[in-house]
Structure formats: structure tokens, C-alpha cells
Amino acid sequence: NWTGASSYPAVYSPTNSLRDASVINFGGKYYAAMTAGTATGVPFVQIFSSTNRGCTWNFVVNAYFTNGVLPSPTTTFAPEFFLLNGSPSLIASIDSGLGTHDFRIIQCANTNTLAAWNPPTEVVTTNFSTTTYNDPFLYDDTAGSGNWYLLAADTSLYLSKSSSVFGPWTNVATLFSGQGTSEGPCMFKLPSGAYRIYTDHFFDGYEKFGESATIESGWSSLTNCNQKYYFGHFTPIIVSNLSDVSAASQ
């Protein structure tokens, strides 16, 4: 049951419009990474920090997804935070104007401020090489099954697994087919031990969710969140319990 937090101000970029927020709580601060506008020629995402749980935000850095070898992005969008060996990292969807999207990962080079990032590594997405999948989300189950799980969007959601975030990936399942256009997925484990996926159905105004007792099968049909918000790319952050969670975007 989500309620609006009208007392929390929006985040404003110094140079670009923002969308597709991902948020992480690390080192006593909250960090938000966002798509920096929709114009061509944007090879970075923008990162902001907050020390007061989102009451105020400060611009940190433009985090670039270029390395001089991979095709230069025409658009860099849908960044998602995850921890790799304890270090904040980002995966993003890259449109290089080649007719397909690729996924790239950058790892933080300064964990004190998240102001410096290493050059990107391309994710080996064997299953996605001929289509325009986007909005990647990584779920770390290495402590359980030994796998990372990757959600990617292209009308439905596509679930794959790999022992490495860099792939190659093995397709596991197609989720929520015929239930509308799913974008911006995220997955996490509930205290009950079940799994939940939130997905953005922006065009009908609802954030939706499905649940399963296991990651790879048995997912329920999608259920609408309690009211229309026209959010995109929903990032739950469990602070102390499931009633103390934040989300943002668009």
C-alpha cells in the first residue's frame, strides 16, 4: 500500500532532464543514478547523493559508459545499482545507433564518494543479440544458487541466469506475457522468503508486481499497486521493514 511522500523534493539535474532512477544506500548515504535526458549523444548517467534520506540531493558526477573501444552510446538509459564484491556498480542499457541495445557495467573507483568510475565492460548477452531488450536489472543469488539473475524488458520480461554478471547468460523464463508492456523491472526477496518483481506499466499508469516462491518458475499474474502514479522504473529500498520503503522516478 504505497502513499505519496509529498514532503520529499524532486531531484533536479544541473544540465539534463532526469528519468529511470535507481537508488542505493551505501556508506551512510543514499545515492541515485538516473538517465540524463533523452537527447542523442549522452554517454553517461548522472549520480546524486543524500545524507538525509532524500530530503535534499547533491549532484556528484556524470558516470560515463565509454572506453574508446566499444561503440559510443547515442543514449545511455535505465541505470541500476548493484554491489559487485562489495563495491557499488551500475548496469545500463546502451543504444549505439546500431539497431540493437547492449548492456554495459561500470564499477566504482572511489567508494567514499562514488565520484570516480572505471571504464565499462560489455555484458555478454547471447540471448539478446538480435533484439532491442532494455532496462536490465541484476539480482544477486550467488550466496544461494551460485547465480546472478538478469531481468530484461521487451514488452514481456525475460529472465536469465549466469555465474558472472558479465555473462554469458542462459535463458530461464519469459514472464508476464500478454499482461501489457513491462518496463523497468526490479526483483527482491521478501522477509517471507518469497520473491517479488515490480515492473513499470507506465502507459496505463500503474506500477505492478508479481510474486513467486522461487526465482525461476511459479510467478503469479501481475497485480496493480494501490493507485496510479505514472511512475517509471521503481526502486524499493528496505530501510527497516516493508512499510519503510522509498521509490522514485520519471
Salt bridges, closest charged atoms under 4 A:
ASP20 OD2 - ARG19 NH1 3.32
ASP20 OD1 - HIS233 NE2 3.41
ASP95 OD2 - HIS101 NE2 3.82
ASP102 OD2 - ARG104 NE 2.84
ASP135 OD2 - HIS233 NE2 3.44
ASP204 OD2 - LYS208 NZ 3.23
GLU211 OE2 - ARG196 NH2 2.29
GLU216 OE2 - LYS161 NZ 3.12
ASP244 OD1 - ARG53 NH2 2.89
